[in-house]
Amino acid sequence: MPILLDWTPVKLQNRKKGWVLNRYVYDSETDYRVSFVRTRGQWRLRYFLPGNGN
């Protein structure tokens, strides 16, 4: 039986659209800063920082 993964649609500041695996999505009043970089055709998480709640 295949493993099904859930994804959440996202829209970046530059209006590009994409998808993020749900385990990396948080519904919280705290801000988070995240950055991804594409290298050799693969997306990689560069950093994930907690914000200040603004």
N, C-alpha and C positions, 0 to 999 in steps of 0.2 A: 504494500500500500504506500503510495507517494506521500511525502510530508507536504502539507499545504501551508504556505506562508502568507500572512496578511500584510498588505501594504497600504500606506497612507499617501494620498496625493499632496504635493507641496508646490508652492510657487515662490520663486526667488525674487529678490529685489530687482533683478534685470528682466523680470517677467517670464523667464524660462520656467517650464513646468517639468516635474519629475515625480519620482516615487521614493519613499523611505520605508524601510522595513519597520513594522510596528514596534518591535522591541526597542527601537531607538527614538520613539515618539513619546513625549511626556505631556500630560495634561495637568498643568500645575500653575499656580499664580507666580511662581518664581521664573524669572527670565533665564534662558540658556543661550549661549553663543556656540555655534557649531560651524566648522569649516571642512569642506571636502576638497580634495584635489584629484584630478584625473591624470594618471601616469600609465603609459603603455596600454591604454584602453581600459584600465580598471579604475573605478572610483574608490578612494581611500579616505577614511576619516582623518583629518589633520589635527583638529582639536575639538574638545567639548568642554566648555567652561560654564559654571553656574554664574548667573547674573545677579543683579541687585534687586530684582522684583519690580523694576520700573516698566 
